[in-house]
């Protein structure tokens, strides 16, 4: 939603950058690195940064502590060159928390999700987000292969959203997602995809590329299972070949290294982690041979 920017006080913006001081040298150095890599949204050509922010299970409670954390994370996102924020009507109070935080930002790309094409649910989401429109409106957890997106297409035509899409994080629903992608041709699809869960890589990413649908990756750390697998282990030296300075960047660069992926949206309530995650969108990305090596490394653990 391209609102007119109300500039923050310098100290407010610096709060996000201050988190970089706490980062290890290799990560902190990336705060002055070149801008984030961007990818085009196929249906429009609009470029979006390849790393954004997910909000599932991190901003569920609308209280002072949560709003403060959300403010710091969004400050870090924007200060680091990011702008894509993904939420949903069912993420507790996340829409309300974000609505209070992002009201003063311009050019923040806001995506939310509805459980059904219901006007009342949409009205509630817009009220919580404090905006008459969002950038991306998604139908959450599509499971019906005959699902119509006609209402979402109408909302786009009415200017309620600039893009519409679907989401799925369940393998059992991939057939339904495939059918809807082929028939409805939404602007976006959001899927469960990580270095440890690569089923979408075989089935949905090629189809998304074929149908020219932008891809957001949900749970890109495999619901933290990847971090558990490498706990206590040093990052391999060869990760420097594609500028990965942390395990988070290692995992995220694997996804961004697939050209069908438009953006990764890891969730966090920690501005230090937000800055670290953004580092995955800078510098070199792993080529196909390096991505195979990454898979072999993780599978050998």
TASUL-V824916 format. One record per pair of residues at least 6 apart in sequence whose ideal C-beta (glycine too) atoms are under 6 Angstrom apart, sorted by the first residue. I is the first residue (numbers start at 1). J is the second residue. If there is no record, write none. Layout:
i->[I I]
j->[J J]
//
This chain:
i->[1 1 1 1 3 4 5 6 13 15 15 16 16 16 16 17 19 19 19 19 20 20 20 22 26 27 27 27 27 30 30 33 35 36 36 36 37 37 38 38 39 39 40 41 42 42 43 48 48 49 49 50 50 50 51 51 51 51 51 51 52 52 52 52 53 53 54 54 54 54 55 55 55 55 56 56 58 58 59 59 59 59 60 61 62 62 62 66 67 67 69 70 70 71 72 73 73 74 76 76 76 77 80 80 82 83 83 83 84 84 85 86 86 87 87 87 87 88 88 88 89 89 89 95 95 95 96 99 99 99 102 103 109 110 110 111 112 112 113 113 114 115 117 133 134 135 136 136 137 137 138 138 139 140 142 142 142 142 142 143 143 144 145 145 147 149 149 152 155 156 163 163 164 164 165 165 165 165 166 166 166 167 168 168 169 169 171 174 178 181 181 181 185 188 189 189 189 190 190 191 191 192 192 193 193 194 194 195 195 195 196 196 196 197 205 208 208 209 214 215 215 215 216 216 217 217 217 220 220 220 220 221 226 229 230 239 242 242 242 242 242 243 243 244 244 246 248 248 249 249 252 252 253 253 253 254 254 255 255 256 257 257 257 266 268]
j->[110 131 133 135 106 106 106 104 79 72 75 75 76 79 271 79 76 271 272 275 28 31 275 272 245 245 246 276 279 279 282 282 81 49 81 281 50 281 47 49 50 262 47 214 212 214 187 84 263 82 281 256 263 281 82 264 277 278 280 281 82 84 263 265 77 85 86 265 266 267 87 91 94 267 91 267 267 269 66 70 94 97 92 93 93 96 97 97 97 100 269 97 101 101 271 271 274 101 271 274 275 274 275 278 278 107 108 109 109 263 110 111 265 94 95 98 112 112 113 140 114 121 125 125 128 129 128 128 129 130 108 130 135 134 135 136 125 134 138 140 121 140 151 160 161 162 163 188 161 164 165 167 166 167 166 168 176 177 180 173 176 176 176 179 180 184 186 164 161 164 187 188 186 187 186 187 188 189 180 186 189 190 177 191 192 218 199 203 207 207 211 213 211 214 208 213 215 216 218 200 204 218 219 200 217 220 222 251 254 298 222 225 226 222 260 215 260 260 262 260 261 262 263 265 255 261 264 252 255 264 266 251 251 301 247 250 253 284 285 286 290 283 284 250 253 276 276 277 279 280 264 280 280 285 286 291 294 261 264 285 285 286 291 277 274]
//
